[in-house]
């Protein structure tokens, strides 16, 4: 079958293309911007890429048209290819629907959902299963460094999927994860996000309850006990087995079953041994399961690891084996990824683009570096951030840093400088990326940590900063 994908260079759609190609389909695709690294990954798999959305890519007639067009959720009515598909009656579907019907059918799906930590937790779970001999398939919204690719079919019934609550397509406004029919469902956390498609938190909670309804009674839902928003979703009705993460042992709370909820089968907790989270002990129902000493930091990653270990246990992996696997885990690219150390200055690339993610990343970093200087460079780029939804909480989320530089891009229609007036740290708001690079580099000293936070390419700032720091080293 010839499958043509519109919006192929997005992480999800690009991963889907790899899976379709591995299934034996002929795969082509197009996007508004075709560029590395996704373009390179796809072309290496023999996938033809087309720049733009000229309808000619769909062939001239019925004989040379694709058998199926997969339409990404970034495509809307008015797109030339979308209009051609509809006018010519070419068969089409959404990415999540294609995944459900062609890849996930008959498999044990382990779905990782939540506002934060999906990519990291999915990568951890896939690596645990791989290291323990399960050879899972996976589709992850990032590139797990233990694998080097964002998706693969695998050689077992088990499939790990990053389960996003974003909508499926212009013609299907259900959240992506509703399609996946998970047997193991992790809900990491839940906050308001995606303001471009959801009116409020209740609208998101409704979608999460839809996905809970799809988990079989013999399936399992794993969730954090201290997250009120998730608790409210569970209280709407749950028919599956449950396990909860109750935080640190000192804060261990009892688990209430609730009249409408399935039985809770166990409680996970952790105890930090190192303040920055790189070493901690894991407990299940109060009994130690082992100590994890690994490369990651931050309480959020302790929680992510616990969720991944709990999910792996559901398919038969002993927690100690999972702990041993994570000791060799490498974080996904762009998740506090150290991209260079120059003149004793550590430069990290991080995907954080929500106040909670910014705060938790800084908590882990502060615990690691102590009193050393932390500088953050932030691009408010997500649709929710650009709309100004988080403008009142953004300044406080950066309080553990020593200095911040924020980029006021053309697409931001709120005044960042005004929103930063009550910030507890020095904040510079600049309109030019090169100015940010020069300002940060000129003030950087040995021992500093610089964290670049963006969910996009940030105009090549990462590379420019490393080059500027290197130039200064050479000139000394």
C-alpha positions as a Markdown table, in Angstrom:
| # | Residue | x | y | z |
|---|---|---|---|---|
| 1 | Unk | 0.0 | 0.0 | 0.0 |
| 2 | Unk | 1.2 | 3.5 | -0.8 |
| 3 | Unk | 0.8 | 5.7 | 2.3 |
| 4 | Unk | 1.3 | 9.4 | 1.9 |
| 5 | Unk | 1.7 | 11.5 | 5.1 |
| 6 | Unk | 0.9 | 15.2 | 5.3 |
| 7 | Unk | 3.0 | 16.9 | 8.0 |
| 8 | Unk | 5.6 | 14.1 | 8.0 |
| 9 | Unk | 8.4 | 16.0 | 9.8 |
| 10 | Unk | 6.6 | 16.3 | 13.1 |
| 11 | Unk | 8.0 | 13.9 | 15.7 |
| 12 | Unk | 4.8 | 11.8 | 15.9 |
| 13 | Unk | 4.2 | 11.7 | 12.2 |
| 14 | Unk | 7.8 | 11.0 | 11.4 |
| 15 | Unk | 7.8 | 8.1 | 13.8 |
| 16 | Unk | 4.6 | 6.8 | 12.2 |
| 17 | Unk | 6.3 | 6.9 | 8.8 |
| 18 | Unk | 9.1 | 4.7 | 10.1 |
| 19 | Unk | 6.6 | 2.2 | 11.5 |
| 20 | Unk | 4.6 | 2.2 | 8.2 |
| 21 | Unk | 7.8 | 1.7 | 6.2 |
| 22 | Unk | 8.8 | -1.2 | 8.5 |
| 23 | Unk | 5.4 | -2.8 | 7.9 |
| 24 | Unk | 6.3 | -3.0 | 4.2 |
| 25 | Unk | 4.3 | -0.1 | 2.9 |
| 26 | Unk | 5.6 | 2.4 | 0.4 |
| 27 | Unk | 5.8 | 5.7 | 2.3 |
| 28 | Unk | 6.1 | 9.2 | 1.0 |
| 29 | Unk | 5.3 | 12.5 | 2.7 |
| 30 | Unk | 5.4 | 16.2 | 2.7 |
| 31 | Unk | 5.8 | 19.1 | 5.1 |
| 32 | Unk | 6.1 | 22.9 | 5.0 |
| 33 | Unk | 9.6 | 22.6 | 6.3 |
| 34 | Unk | 11.7 | 19.5 | 5.4 |
| 35 | Unk | 15.0 | 19.7 | 7.4 |
| 36 | Unk | 17.3 | 17.6 | 9.6 |
| 37 | Unk | 17.3 | 15.7 | 11.8 |
| 38 | Unk | 13.9 | 14.2 | 11.0 |
| 39 | Unk | 14.4 | 14.5 | 7.3 |
| 40 | Unk | 17.7 | 12.7 | 7.5 |
| 41 | Unk | 16.1 | 9.9 | 9.6 |
| 42 | Unk | 13.3 | 9.4 | 7.1 |
| 43 | Unk | 15.4 | 9.6 | 4.0 |
| 44 | Unk | 17.8 | 7.0 | 5.4 |
| 45 | Unk | 14.7 | 4.6 | 5.6 |
| 46 | Unk | 13.9 | 5.2 | 1.9 |
| 47 | Unk | 11.1 | 7.6 | 2.5 |
| 48 | Unk | 10.6 | 10.2 | -0.2 |
| 49 | Unk | 10.1 | 13.7 | 1.2 |
| 50 | Unk | 8.4 | 16.6 | -0.6 |
| 51 | Unk | 8.7 | 20.3 | 0.4 |
| 52 | Unk | 5.3 | 22.0 | 0.6 |
| 53 | Unk | 1.8 | 21.0 | -0.2 |
| 54 | Unk | 1.3 | 21.3 | -3.9 |
| 55 | Unk | -1.5 | 18.9 | -4.9 |
| 56 | Unk | 0.6 | 17.4 | -7.6 |
| 57 | Unk | 2.2 | 15.2 | -5.0 |
| 58 | Unk | -1.1 | 13.3 | -4.9 |
| 59 | Unk | -0.8 | 12.2 | -8.5 |
| 60 | Unk | -2.8 | 13.3 | -11.5 |
| 61 | Unk | -5.5 | 10.6 | -11.4 |
| 62 | Unk | -6.9 | 7.7 | -9.5 |
| 63 | Unk | -4.3 | 5.3 | -10.8 |
| 64 | Unk | -1.3 | 7.1 | -9.4 |
| 65 | Unk | -2.9 | 8.5 | -6.3 |
| 66 | Unk | -1.8 | 7.2 | -2.9 |
| 67 | Unk | -3.9 | 4.4 | -1.5 |
| 68 | Unk | -4.2 | 6.2 | 1.8 |
| 69 | Unk | -3.3 | 9.7 | 3.0 |
| 70 | Unk | -2.5 | 10.2 | 6.7 |
| 71 | Unk | -3.3 | 13.8 | 7.7 |
| 72 | Unk | -1.4 | 15.3 | 10.6 |
| 73 | Unk | -3.2 | 17.4 | 13.2 |
| 74 | Unk | -1.3 | 20.5 | 12.0 |
| 75 | Unk | -3.1 | 20.4 | 8.7 |
| 76 | Unk | -6.3 | 22.4 | 8.4 |
| 77 | Unk | -9.0 | 23.1 | 5.8 |
| 78 | Unk | -7.6 | 25.3 | 3.1 |
| 79 | Unk | -4.4 | 23.4 | 2.8 |
| 80 | Unk | -4.0 | 22.6 | -0.9 |
| 81 | Unk | -3.4 | 18.9 | -0.3 |
| 82 | Unk | -6.2 | 18.6 | 2.2 |
| 83 | Unk | -8.6 | 20.2 | -0.3 |
| 84 | Unk | -7.4 | 17.9 | -3.1 |
| 85 | Unk | -7.9 | 14.8 | -0.9 |
| 86 | Unk | -11.4 | 15.8 | -0.1 |
| 87 | Unk | -12.3 | 16.9 | -3.7 |
| 88 | Unk | -10.9 | 13.7 | -5.3 |
| 89 | Unk | -12.3 | 11.3 | -2.7 |
| 90 | Unk | -8.9 | 9.9 | -1.8 |
| 91 | Unk | -9.0 | 7.7 | 1.3 |
| 92 | Unk | -7.7 | 9.4 | 4.4 |
| 93 | Unk | -7.2 | 9.0 | 8.1 |
| 94 | Unk | -5.6 | 10.6 | 11.1 |
| 95 | Unk | -2.2 | 9.6 | 12.5 |
| 96 | Unk | -3.5 | 8.1 | 15.7 |
| 97 | Unk | -6.2 | 6.1 | 13.8 |
| 98 | Unk | -3.6 | 4.7 | 11.4 |
| 99 | Unk | -1.4 | 3.7 | 14.4 |
| 100 | Unk | -4.3 | 2.0 | 16.1 |
| 101 | Unk | -5.5 | 0.1 | 13.0 |
| 102 | Unk | -2.2 | -0.8 | 11.4 |
| 103 | Unk | 0.4 | -1.0 | 14.2 |
| 104 | Unk | -1.3 | -1.5 | 17.6 |
| 105 | Unk | -4.0 | -4.0 | 16.8 |
| 106 | Unk | -3.6 | -7.2 | 18.9 |
| 107 | Unk | -0.6 | -5.8 | 20.9 |
| 108 | Unk | -0.2 | -5.0 | 24.6 |
| 109 | Unk | -0.1 | -1.2 | 24.5 |
| 110 | Unk | 1.6 | 0.6 | 27.3 |
| 111 | Unk | 0.6 | 4.2 | 27.0 |
| 112 | Unk | 2.3 | 7.1 | 28.9 |
| 113 | Unk | 0.2 | 10.2 | 29.3 |
| 114 | Unk | 0.2 | 13.4 | 31.3 |
| 115 | Unk | 1.1 | 17.0 | 30.9 |
| 116 | Unk | 4.7 | 16.5 | 31.7 |
| 117 | Unk | 7.3 | 13.7 | 31.4 |
| 118 | Unk | 5.7 | 11.7 | 28.7 |
| 119 | Unk | 8.8 | 11.5 | 26.5 |
| 120 | Unk | 11.2 | 10.7 | 29.3 |
| 121 | Unk | 8.9 | 8.1 | 30.9 |
| 122 | Unk | 8.2 | 6.4 | 27.6 |
| 123 | Unk | 11.9 | 6.3 | 26.8 |
| 124 | Unk | 12.6 | 4.8 | 30.3 |
| 125 | Unk | 9.9 | 2.2 | 29.9 |
| 126 | Unk | 11.0 | 1.2 | 26.4 |
| 127 | Unk | 14.6 | 0.8 | 27.6 |
| 128 | Unk | 13.6 | -1.3 | 30.6 |
| 129 | Unk | 11.7 | -3.7 | 28.4 |
| 130 | Unk | 14.6 | -3.8 | 25.9 |
| 131 | Unk | 17.3 | -4.4 | 28.5 |
| 132 | Unk | 15.2 | -7.1 | 30.1 |
| 133 | Unk | 14.8 | -9.0 | 26.7 |
| 134 | Unk | 11.2 | -8.0 | 25.8 |
| 135 | Unk | 12.2 | -6.3 | 22.4 |
| 136 | Unk | 9.3 | -3.8 | 22.5 |
| 137 | Unk | 8.0 | -1.6 | 19.7 |
| 138 | Unk | 7.6 | 2.0 | 20.5 |
| 139 | Unk | 6.6 | 5.5 | 19.2 |
| 140 | Unk | 8.0 | 8.3 | 21.3 |
| 141 | Unk | 7.9 | 12.1 | 20.8 |
| 142 | Unk | 11.6 | 12.4 | 21.0 |
| 143 | Unk | 14.8 | 10.4 | 20.2 |
| 144 | Unk | 15.7 | 8.0 | 23.1 |
| 145 | Unk | 19.5 | 8.0 | 23.0 |
| 146 | Unk | 19.6 | 4.3 | 24.0 |
| 147 | Unk | 17.9 | 3.5 | 20.7 |
| 148 | Unk | 18.8 | 6.4 | 18.4 |
| 149 | Unk | 15.4 | 6.4 | 16.7 |
| 150 | Unk | 12.0 | 7.7 | 17.7 |
| 151 | Unk | 10.0 | 4.6 | 16.6 |
| 152 | Unk | 10.3 | 0.9 | 15.8 |
| 153 | Unk | 8.0 | -2.1 | 15.4 |
| 154 | Unk | 9.8 | -4.4 | 17.8 |
| 155 | Unk | 9.7 | -8.1 | 18.0 |
| 156 | Unk | 7.1 | -8.8 | 20.7 |
| 157 | Unk | 3.5 | -8.1 | 21.6 |
| 158 | Unk | 4.5 | -5.1 | 23.7 |
| 159 | Unk | 4.3 | -1.6 | 22.4 |
| 160 | Unk | 5.2 | 1.6 | 24.3 |
| 161 | Unk | 3.5 | 4.8 | 23.0 |
| 162 | Unk | 3.8 | 8.4 | 24.2 |
| 163 | Unk | 0.1 | 9.1 | 24.6 |
| 164 | Unk | -0.7 | 12.8 | 23.8 |
| 165 | Unk | -3.9 | 14.5 | 24.7 |
| 166 | Unk | -3.7 | 16.8 | 21.7 |
| 167 | Unk | -6.4 | 16.4 | 19.1 |
| 168 | Unk | -6.1 | 13.8 | 16.3 |
| 169 | Unk | -6.9 | 15.8 | 13.2 |
| 170 | Unk | -9.1 | 18.6 | 11.8 |
| 171 | Unk | -11.8 | 16.1 | 11.3 |
| 172 | Unk | -11.3 | 14.2 | 14.6 |
| 173 | Unk | -11.2 | 16.4 | 17.7 |
| 174 | Unk | -10.7 | 13.5 | 20.1 |
| 175 | Unk | -7.4 | 13.3 | 21.9 |
| 176 | Unk | -4.8 | 11.1 | 20.2 |
| 177 | Unk | -4.6 | 8.7 | 23.1 |
| 178 | Unk | -8.3 | 7.7 | 22.9 |
| 179 | Unk | -7.4 | 5.6 | 19.8 |
| 180 | Unk | -4.7 | 3.5 | 21.4 |
| 181 | Unk | -6.8 | 1.1 | 23.6 |
| 182 | Unk | -4.0 | 0.8 | 26.2 |
| 183 | Unk | -3.8 | -2.2 | 28.5 |
| 184 | Unk | -1.3 | -0.4 | 30.8 |
| 185 | Unk | -2.0 | 3.4 | 31.2 |
| 186 | Unk | 0.3 | 5.8 | 33.1 |
| 187 | Unk | -1.0 | 9.2 | 33.9 |
| 188 | Unk | 2.1 | 11.2 | 35.1 |
| 189 | Unk | 0.3 | 14.4 | 36.1 |
| 190 | Unk | -2.3 | 16.8 | 34.8 |
| 191 | Unk | -2.4 | 20.5 | 34.4 |
| 192 | Unk | -3.9 | 23.0 | 32.0 |
| 193 | Unk | -2.1 | 23.1 | 28.7 |
| 194 | Unk | -2.8 | 23.3 | 25.0 |
| 195 | Unk | -4.9 | 26.5 | 25.3 |
| 196 | Unk | -5.3 | 26.5 | 21.5 |
| 197 | Unk | -7.7 | 23.5 | 21.7 |
| 198 | Unk | -8.9 | 23.2 | 25.3 |
| 199 | Unk | -10.9 | 25.9 | 27.1 |
| 200 | Unk | -10.0 | 24.9 | 30.6 |
| 201 | Unk | -8.7 | 22.0 | 32.7 |
| 202 | Unk | -12.1 | 20.4 | 32.9 |
| 203 | Unk | -12.1 | 19.9 | 29.1 |
| 204 | Unk | -8.7 | 18.1 | 29.4 |
| 205 | Unk | -9.9 | 16.0 | 32.3 |
| 206 | Unk | -12.9 | 14.9 | 30.2 |
| 207 | Unk | -10.5 | 13.6 | 27.5 |
| 208 | Unk | -8.5 | 11.8 | 30.2 |
| 209 | Unk | -11.6 | 10.1 | 31.5 |
| 210 | Unk | -12.5 | 9.0 | 27.9 |
| 211 | Unk | -9.1 | 7.2 | 27.8 |
| 212 | Unk | -9.7 | 5.6 | 31.2 |
| 213 | Unk | -13.0 | 4.2 | 29.9 |
| 214 | Unk | -11.0 | 2.3 | 27.2 |
| 215 | Unk | -8.7 | 0.5 | 29.6 |
| 216 | Unk | -9.9 | -3.1 | 30.3 |
| 217 | Unk | -10.9 | -4.3 | 33.7 |
| 218 | Unk | -7.8 | -6.5 | 33.7 |
| 219 | Unk | -5.7 | -3.6 | 32.6 |
| 220 | Unk | -3.9 | -1.3 | 35.0 |
| 221 | Unk | -3.8 | 2.5 | 35.5 |
| 222 | Unk | -0.8 | 4.0 | 37.3 |
| 223 | Unk | -1.2 | 7.5 | 38.7 |
| 224 | Unk | 0.2 | 10.0 | 41.2 |
| 225 | Unk | -1.8 | 10.1 | 44.5 |
| 226 | Unk | -0.9 | 13.8 | 45.2 |
| 227 | Unk | -2.2 | 15.2 | 41.9 |
| 228 | Unk | -5.7 | 16.4 | 42.6 |
| 229 | Unk | -6.6 | 16.9 | 39.0 |
| 230 | Unk | -5.9 | 13.2 | 38.3 |
| 231 | Unk | -7.7 | 12.1 | 41.4 |
| 232 | Unk | -10.8 | 14.0 | 40.1 |
| 233 | Unk | -10.6 | 12.1 | 36.8 |
| 234 | Unk | -10.3 | 8.8 | 38.7 |
| 235 | Unk | -13.3 | 9.7 | 40.8 |
| 236 | Unk | -15.4 | 10.2 | 37.7 |
| 237 | Unk | -15.3 | 6.4 | 37.3 |
| 238 | Unk | -12.6 | 3.8 | 37.0 |
| 239 | Unk | -13.1 | 0.1 | 36.1 |
| 240 | Unk | -9.4 | -1.1 | 36.0 |
| 241 | Unk | -6.8 | -2.2 | 38.5 |
| 242 | Unk | -4.8 | 0.7 | 39.9 |
| 243 | Unk | -1.4 | 1.5 | 41.4 |
| 244 | Unk | -0.4 | 4.8 | 42.8 |
| 245 | Unk | 2.8 | 6.7 | 43.4 |
| 246 | Unk | 2.6 | 8.3 | 46.8 |
| 247 | Unk | 5.8 | 10.4 | 46.8 |
| 248 | Unk | 8.6 | 10.2 | 49.3 |
| 249 | Unk | 8.3 | 7.6 | 52.0 |
| 250 | Unk | 8.1 | 10.4 | 54.7 |
| 251 | Unk | 5.0 | 11.7 | 52.9 |
| 252 | Unk | 3.4 | 8.3 | 52.4 |
| 253 | Unk | -0.4 | 8.5 | 52.4 |
| 254 | Unk | -3.0 | 5.9 | 52.7 |
| 255 | Unk | -4.9 | 4.9 | 49.5 |
| 256 | Unk | -8.6 | 5.3 | 49.5 |
| 257 | Unk | -10.5 | 3.0 | 47.1 |
| 258 | Unk | -13.5 | 5.2 | 46.5 |
| 259 | Unk | -16.9 | 3.8 | 45.6 |
| 260 | Unk | -16.6 | 4.1 | 41.8 |
| 261 | Unk | -12.9 | 3.1 | 41.4 |
| 262 | Unk | -11.3 | -0.2 | 40.7 |
| 263 | Unk | -9.3 | -1.8 | 43.5 |
| 264 | Unk | -5.9 | -0.3 | 44.2 |
| 265 | Unk | -3.3 | -3.1 | 44.1 |
| 266 | Unk | -0.3 | -1.3 | 45.4 |
| 267 | Unk | 1.5 | 1.9 | 46.4 |
| 268 | Unk | 4.9 | 3.0 | 45.2 |
| 269 | Unk | 7.1 | 5.5 | 47.0 |
| 270 | Unk | 10.7 | 6.6 | 46.9 |
| 271 | Unk | 13.3 | 8.0 | 49.2 |
| 272 | Unk | 16.0 | 10.3 | 48.0 |
| 273 | Unk | 19.6 | 9.3 | 48.9 |
| 274 | Unk | 21.1 | 12.2 | 46.9 |
| 275 | Unk | 19.4 | 15.5 | 47.1 |
| 276 | Unk | 19.6 | 16.1 | 43.4 |
| 277 | Unk | 17.7 | 12.8 | 42.7 |
| 278 | Unk | 20.6 | 10.9 | 41.0 |
| 279 | Unk | 20.4 | 8.2 | 43.7 |
| 280 | Unk | 17.2 | 7.1 | 45.4 |
| 281 | Unk | 15.6 | 4.0 | 46.9 |
| 282 | Unk | 12.3 | 2.6 | 45.6 |
| 283 | Unk | 9.6 | 1.0 | 47.6 |
| 284 | Unk | 6.4 | -1.0 | 46.8 |
| 285 | Unk | 3.8 | -1.3 | 49.6 |
| 286 | Unk | 6.5 | -0.2 | 52.0 |
| 287 | Unk | 9.1 | -2.9 | 50.9 |
| 288 | Unk | 12.4 | -1.8 | 49.3 |
| 289 | Unk | 12.8 | -2.8 | 45.7 |
| 290 | Unk | 16.3 | -1.6 | 45.3 |
| 291 | Unk | 18.4 | 1.6 | 44.9 |
| 292 | Unk | 18.8 | 3.4 | 41.6 |
| 293 | Unk | 22.0 | 5.3 | 41.0 |
| 294 | Unk | 21.8 | 6.9 | 37.5 |
| 295 | Unk | 22.7 | 9.8 | 35.3 |
| 296 | Unk | 19.5 | 11.8 | 35.7 |
| 297 | Unk | 18.6 | 14.4 | 38.3 |
| 298 | Unk | 15.4 | 16.0 | 39.7 |
| 299 | Unk | 12.4 | 14.8 | 41.7 |
| 300 | Unk | 10.4 | 14.8 | 38.4 |
| 301 | Unk | 12.7 | 12.1 | 37.0 |
| 302 | Unk | 12.4 | 10.1 | 40.2 |
| 303 | Unk | 8.7 | 10.1 | 39.6 |
| 304 | Unk | 9.1 | 9.3 | 35.9 |
| 305 | Unk | 11.3 | 6.4 | 36.7 |
| 306 | Unk | 8.9 | 5.0 | 39.3 |
| 307 | Unk | 6.0 | 5.2 | 36.8 |
| 308 | Unk | 8.1 | 3.4 | 34.2 |
| 309 | Unk | 9.2 | 0.7 | 36.7 |
| 310 | Unk | 5.5 | 0.2 | 37.8 |
| 311 | Unk | 4.4 | -0.1 | 34.2 |
| 312 | Unk | 7.1 | -2.6 | 33.4 |
| 313 | Unk | 6.1 | -4.7 | 36.4 |
| 314 | Unk | 2.6 | -5.0 | 34.9 |
| 315 | Unk | 4.1 | -7.0 | 32.0 |
| 316 | Unk | 6.3 | -9.2 | 34.2 |
| 317 | Unk | 9.5 | -7.2 | 34.8 |
| 318 | Unk | 10.8 | -7.5 | 38.3 |
| 319 | Unk | 11.4 | -4.0 | 39.8 |
| 320 | Unk | 15.1 | -4.8 | 40.7 |
| 321 | Unk | 15.7 | -5.8 | 37.0 |
| 322 | Unk | 14.1 | -2.5 | 35.9 |
| 323 | Unk | 16.2 | -0.5 | 38.3 |
| 324 | Unk | 19.4 | -2.2 | 36.9 |
| 325 | Unk | 18.2 | -1.3 | 33.4 |
| 326 | Unk | 17.7 | 2.4 | 34.3 |
| 327 | Unk | 21.2 | 2.5 | 35.7 |
| 328 | Unk | 22.3 | 2.4 | 32.0 |
| 329 | Unk | 19.6 | 4.8 | 30.8 |
| 330 | Unk | 20.5 | 7.8 | 28.7 |
| 331 | Unk | 17.9 | 10.6 | 28.7 |
| 332 | Unk | 16.1 | 11.5 | 25.4 |
| 333 | Unk | 17.7 | 14.3 | 23.4 |
| 334 | Unk | 16.7 | 17.8 | 24.5 |
| 335 | Unk | 15.8 | 16.6 | 28.1 |
| 336 | Unk | 18.5 | 18.4 | 30.1 |
| 337 | Unk | 20.9 | 17.2 | 27.4 |
| 338 | Unk | 24.5 | 18.4 | 28.0 |
| 339 | Unk | 25.4 | 19.8 | 24.6 |
| 340 | Unk | 28.8 | 21.3 | 25.5 |
| 341 | Unk | 31.2 | 22.2 | 28.3 |
| 342 | Unk | 33.4 | 25.2 | 27.3 |
| 343 | Unk | 35.8 | 27.0 | 29.7 |
| 344 | Unk | 34.2 | 25.1 | 32.6 |
| 345 | Unk | 30.7 | 26.4 | 31.5 |
| 346 | Unk | 28.1 | 23.6 | 31.1 |
| 347 | Unk | 25.5 | 24.3 | 28.4 |
| 348 | Unk | 22.2 | 22.2 | 28.5 |
| 349 | Unk | 19.4 | 21.9 | 26.0 |
| 350 | Unk | 16.0 | 21.4 | 27.6 |
| 351 | Unk | 12.5 | 21.0 | 26.2 |
| 352 | Unk | 10.8 | 22.7 | 29.1 |
| 353 | Unk | 8.1 | 25.1 | 27.9 |
| 354 | Unk | 5.5 | 25.1 | 30.8 |
| 355 | Unk | 6.1 | 26.8 | 34.1 |
| 356 | Unk | 5.8 | 23.5 | 36.0 |
| 357 | Unk | 8.4 | 21.9 | 33.8 |
| 358 | Unk | 10.7 | 24.9 | 34.1 |
| 359 | Unk | 10.5 | 24.9 | 37.9 |
| 360 | Unk | 11.1 | 21.1 | 38.3 |
| 361 | Unk | 14.1 | 21.3 | 35.9 |
| 362 | Unk | 15.6 | 24.1 | 37.9 |
| 363 | Unk | 14.9 | 22.3 | 41.2 |
| 364 | Unk | 17.0 | 19.3 | 40.0 |
| 365 | Unk | 19.7 | 21.5 | 38.6 |
| 366 | Unk | 20.0 | 23.6 | 41.8 |
| 367 | Unk | 20.3 | 20.5 | 43.9 |
| 368 | Unk | 23.1 | 19.3 | 41.6 |
| 369 | Unk | 25.2 | 22.5 | 41.3 |
| 370 | Unk | 24.5 | 24.0 | 44.8 |
| 371 | Unk | 25.4 | 27.7 | 44.9 |
| 372 | Unk | 26.9 | 27.9 | 41.4 |
| 373 | Unk | 25.3 | 30.3 | 39.0 |
| 374 | Unk | 22.4 | 29.1 | 36.8 |
| 375 | Unk | 21.4 | 31.1 | 33.8 |
| 376 | Unk | 18.4 | 30.2 | 31.7 |
| 377 | Unk | 17.5 | 31.3 | 28.2 |
| 378 | Unk | 13.8 | 30.8 | 27.5 |
| 379 | Unk | 11.8 | 30.9 | 24.3 |
| 380 | Unk | 8.1 | 31.1 | 25.1 |
| 381 | Unk | 7.1 | 29.1 | 22.0 |
| 382 | Unk | 4.3 | 26.7 | 22.7 |
| 383 | Unk | 0.8 | 27.8 | 21.6 |
| 384 | Unk | -0.3 | 28.0 | 25.3 |
| 385 | Unk | 2.8 | 30.1 | 26.2 |
| 386 | Unk | 2.4 | 32.4 | 23.2 |
| 387 | Unk | -1.2 | 33.1 | 24.1 |
| 388 | Unk | -0.2 | 34.4 | 27.5 |
| 389 | Unk | -2.0 | 31.8 | 29.6 |
| 390 | Unk | 1.1 | 31.3 | 31.8 |
| 391 | Unk | 2.3 | 34.9 | 31.9 |
| 392 | Unk | 1.4 | 35.3 | 35.6 |
| 393 | Unk | 3.2 | 32.1 | 36.8 |
| 394 | Unk | 6.2 | 32.2 | 34.5 |
| 395 | Unk | 8.4 | 34.6 | 36.6 |
| 396 | Unk | 8.0 | 32.5 | 39.8 |
| 397 | Unk | 8.8 | 29.3 | 37.9 |
| 398 | Unk | 12.3 | 30.7 | 37.2 |
| 399 | Unk | 13.1 | 31.7 | 40.8 |
| 400 | Unk | 15.7 | 29.1 | 41.4 |
| 401 | Unk | 17.9 | 30.4 | 38.6 |
| 402 | Unk | 20.3 | 33.3 | 39.1 |
| 403 | Unk | 19.6 | 35.1 | 35.9 |
| 404 | Unk | 17.2 | 34.7 | 33.0 |
| 405 | Unk | 17.0 | 35.9 | 29.3 |
| 406 | Unk | 13.7 | 35.7 | 27.6 |
| 407 | Unk | 13.1 | 36.0 | 23.8 |
| 408 | Unk | 10.2 | 38.3 | 22.8 |
| 409 | Unk | 9.5 | 36.8 | 19.4 |
| 410 | Unk | 7.1 | 38.2 | 16.8 |
| 411 | Unk | 4.4 | 35.6 | 17.5 |
| 412 | Unk | 4.1 | 36.6 | 21.2 |
| 413 | Unk | 1.3 | 39.1 | 21.6 |
| 414 | Unk | 1.8 | 39.9 | 25.3 |
| 415 | Unk | 4.4 | 42.0 | 27.0 |
| 416 | Unk | 6.9 | 39.7 | 28.6 |
| 417 | Unk | 8.8 | 42.6 | 30.2 |
| 418 | Unk | 5.7 | 43.7 | 32.1 |
| 419 | Unk | 5.0 | 40.2 | 33.2 |
| 420 | Unk | 8.6 | 40.0 | 34.7 |
| 421 | Unk | 8.3 | 43.1 | 36.8 |
| 422 | Unk | 7.8 | 41.0 | 40.0 |
| 423 | Unk | 10.4 | 38.4 | 39.2 |
| 424 | Unk | 12.8 | 37.5 | 42.0 |
| 425 | Unk | 15.8 | 37.3 | 39.7 |
| 426 | Unk | 17.3 | 39.6 | 37.1 |
| 427 | Unk | 15.4 | 39.1 | 33.8 |
| 428 | Unk | 16.5 | 40.5 | 30.4 |
| 429 | Unk | 13.9 | 40.5 | 27.6 |
| 430 | Unk | 15.4 | 40.8 | 24.2 |
| 431 | Unk | 14.1 | 40.8 | 20.7 |
| 432 | Unk | 17.2 | 39.5 | 18.9 |
| 433 | Unk | 18.7 | 36.0 | 19.3 |
| 434 | Unk | 22.2 | 37.2 | 18.5 |
| 435 | Unk | 21.9 | 39.9 | 21.3 |
| 436 | Unk | 20.9 | 37.1 | 23.7 |
| 437 | Unk | 23.9 | 35.0 | 22.7 |
| 438 | Unk | 26.3 | 37.9 | 23.1 |
| 439 | Unk | 24.9 | 39.0 | 26.5 |
| 440 | Unk | 25.0 | 35.5 | 28.0 |
| 441 | Unk | 28.4 | 34.7 | 26.7 |
| 442 | Unk | 29.9 | 37.9 | 27.9 |
| 443 | Unk | 28.8 | 37.3 | 31.5 |
| 444 | Unk | 29.5 | 33.5 | 31.6 |
| 445 | Unk | 32.3 | 32.3 | 33.8 |
| 446 | Unk | 33.8 | 28.9 | 34.7 |
| 447 | Unk | 31.5 | 26.9 | 36.9 |
| 448 | Unk | 28.3 | 28.4 | 35.5 |
| 449 | Unk | 25.4 | 26.4 | 34.2 |
| 450 | Unk | 23.4 | 27.7 | 31.2 |
| 451 | Unk | 20.1 | 26.0 | 30.3 |
| 452 | Unk | 18.5 | 26.8 | 27.0 |
| 453 | Unk | 14.7 | 26.1 | 27.2 |
| 454 | Unk | 12.6 | 25.8 | 24.1 |
| 455 | Unk | 10.3 | 23.3 | 22.3 |
| 456 | Unk | 11.7 | 24.4 | 19.0 |
| 457 | Unk | 14.9 | 25.2 | 17.2 |
| 458 | Unk | 15.2 | 28.7 | 18.8 |
| 459 | Unk | 16.8 | 30.1 | 15.6 |
| 460 | Unk | 19.9 | 28.1 | 16.0 |
| 461 | Unk | 20.7 | 29.8 | 19.4 |
| 462 | Unk | 22.2 | 26.6 | 20.9 |
| 463 | Unk | 25.0 | 26.4 | 18.2 |
| 464 | Unk | 25.6 | 30.1 | 18.2 |
| 465 | Unk | 26.1 | 30.2 | 21.9 |
| 466 | Unk | 28.5 | 27.3 | 21.9 |
| 467 | Unk | 30.5 | 29.0 | 19.1 |
| 468 | Unk | 30.5 | 32.3 | 20.9 |
| 469 | Unk | 31.8 | 30.7 | 24.1 |
| 470 | Unk | 34.4 | 28.9 | 22.2 |
| 471 | Unk | 35.6 | 32.1 | 20.4 |
| 472 | Unk | 36.0 | 33.7 | 23.8 |
| 473 | Unk | 38.1 | 30.8 | 25.0 |
| 474 | Unk | 40.3 | 31.1 | 21.9 |
| 475 | Unk | 40.7 | 34.8 | 22.3 |
| 476 | Unk | 41.8 | 34.6 | 26.0 |
